[in-house]
Amino acid sequence: IETLDEVRPLTFIYGTGRLLPVFESNINSLDNGDNFRFALKSEMAYGERREDMIVNVPVAVFETDGKINEDICQVGNEVPMTDTDGNPLNGIINEITDTYVKMDFNNPMAGLDLFFSGKIIEVRDATFDEISGTNHSCSSCGSNSDQGCGGSCN
C-alpha cells in the first residue's frame, strides 16, 4: 500500500502515539542498519471493521444556504468531521439520499492484516525542537492527550 525508502523514509519520534503501539514494540530493540519484517493481524492494528462506525448523518449538515455543498458531499469523498465530544475524525461518504448522508468512520485499514518490512536508517535522540513540535496526537484514534493513545487505538 505504501512504499518508503532512504530518499523518502518514515521519520517519527518513538513513543508519542503517532504509530501503532504494536509497530513500535516490534522495532523497539532495533539499531541503525537492522532489517525488520513482521505482520500484524487486524485486531492488533486498526481493529475489525465495526458496523456502528457507519452512520447516517442528516443531509442538512452538508448544506449551505439550503443547498448541498456538492464540492464536499460526493460519494467516495473523505470528509473531516467532529464527534459529539468535539474529537476530530474522518468519514468516507458511501451514499447520499434526500434526508441523510451515509458515512463510514472506520479507519480505512480496519479489518486488514498488515505486513511491514524495512530497514532502520537512523536511531538518535530527538532534539528539543522536535519534541516541542510534537502534537501528541494519534493518527489512528484521534486522541489528543499528552500520553498519545496509550496503546488503546483500535
N, C-alpha and C positions, 0 to 999 in steps of 0.2 A: 504494500500500500504506500509506503514511504521509504525512499532511499536517501540516505545521507552519506557523506564521505568526508575526507580530510579537508576538502575545499569548503564544504558546507556541513560542518558537524552539528550534532545536537550539543549545545552547551547549557549547563544548568548548575545551580547551587544545590548540592546534596542536602536533603533534609528539610527543604522548605515546603514540601507538599505539592510541588508543581508536577511531579511524576507519580505514577502508581507506586505505592509503598512496596509492593512485591517486586517491581522492577528495581527499585533502589536496593532492596535487600539482596537481590541476585548479583549486583555489581559492587556491593559494599567492600569486599576484600580485594578487589582488583587494583592493579597498579598500571602505570604507563606501559603501553605495549601489549598488555594482556588482551586476549581474544575472549569473547563470550558467545554462547549460544544457549538459549533456553526458551521454553514455551510456557504460556500461562493459559490455563483453562478460563473460560469466560467468567466464572464465578470469582476467580482471583484477580480478574482485570476490571472490566466495567460492569460486571454482573449480567444477569439474564435480562432479556427484554421484558418489560412489565406493561401489561395492558392498562394499568392505572395511570401510566405516563402518557397515554393517548387520550386527549381531552377535546371536548367541543368548546371552543371559545366563541362568545357572542360576536356576530359579524360587526356589530357596532364598534368593537374595539379597533377595527381596521378602517373605520370611516372618518373622513374629514369633510365637514360641511354636508353630512348626509350621503356622501358618496364613498364607495370603497376605494382606498388608495391602491390602484392596480400596479403601481411600481413595486409595492411591498407584497401585496396579497395575491400571490400566484402559486399554484400547486408546484411543489418542489423547492420553493424558497425556504431558506433557513432564516428565521426571524428572531432577533434578540427580544426577550420579554423579561418580566419580573413576576415572581410568585406573590402570593398574598402577604408574605412577610418582607417583600422588597428585595429578595435574593435574585440575582441575575441568572437566567437560564436561556438556552436556545431551543427553539422548536422548529420542526420541519412541517410545512403545510402539506397535508395529504388530500384534503377535499375542501371545497368551498360550496356552501349552499346559500339559500336566501336568508337563513337565520343563524347559521354557525359556520365556523372555520375549524375543521378537524385538524389538530396539531399533535405531532409525536415529539414528546420531550425526552425520550430515551436518548442516551448517548449513542451516536452513530456506530460505535464499536461494541455496544451492548449485545450480548448473545454470541459474540465471536471469540474463538480461541485465538490467541496471539502468539507469534513467534518472533523472537529477536535474535539477531546475530550482529556482531560488530567487534570493534577494537577500541580500547581505551587509548585516546591520543594524549591526554594530559590530565593529571590529577595534581591539584595545588590548593592551597588555602585561598578562600575568597578574600578579595580586598574589602576595605571598609566601604568604598563607594558601591561595590557590587551588592554587599549585604544591605546597605541602607536603601538601595534602589529596588530591593525585592519586595513585591507586594503581598507575599504570603498567601496568595490565593491558589486554590486547587482547580486546575482547568477541568477536571472530570466531575467534580461535585459542586463547584461554585463557592466553597467555603472561603470566608474572608477572615478567619480568626488568626491570631498571631501564631497559633500552633499548626496552621495549614489544616488539613482534613484529619489529622491524627490517625491515619490509616483506615478510615472508615468509608472511603469513597466506593460506591457501588453504582 
